[in-house]
Amino acid sequence: MYRYITLREMPELETTAAEWFHNKWGVPQEAYLECMEDYLNKKTEYGWYLCMDNEQIIGGLGVIENDFHDRKDLTPNVCAVYTDEAYRKQGIAGNLLNMAVEDLRSKGITPVYLVTDHTGFYERYGWEFLCMVQGDDEPDMTRMYIHR
């Protein structure tokens, strides 16, 4: 049985989580730590959500102001959605997405946005295609989704 937690529930995982996300996405670990610190210190309600198999992180996502695109008005953004390959097709990412949306909604933060190249996946969890946005330093436009 997997456990779904917020980083505030297990703040001792901060460094481990930052390293886990860094290894999946290649974004500097310091960038994750900075966002996680703001969340843990209650400077923001934009949180970090993890799926645990015993003591191991197997899935996760974060919520940040802007996920490296030109539409600064579309905020906050779900970012870094990832499930370890061996654990895919079990609904983990969907559960994490729903957890984040509900947590933010309970704090009066809605809608929520995300950028992705995937089509079909996010729609299953109530996300709708909104528009194309220009990613920072990216030649092609990318898809922006909204969860109302």
Secondary structure as UniProt FT lines:
FT   STRAND          3..6
FT   TURN            7..9
FT   HELIX           11..13
FT   HELIX           14..25
FT   HELIX           29..40
FT   TURN            41..42
FT   STRAND          48..53
FT   TURN            54..55
FT   STRAND          56..64
FT   TURN            72..73
FT   STRAND          77..83
FT   HELIX           85..87
FT   HELIX           92..106
FT   TURN            107..108
FT   STRAND          112..116
FT   HELIX           122..125
FT   STRAND          128..135
FT   TURN            136..137
FT   STRAND          141..147
//
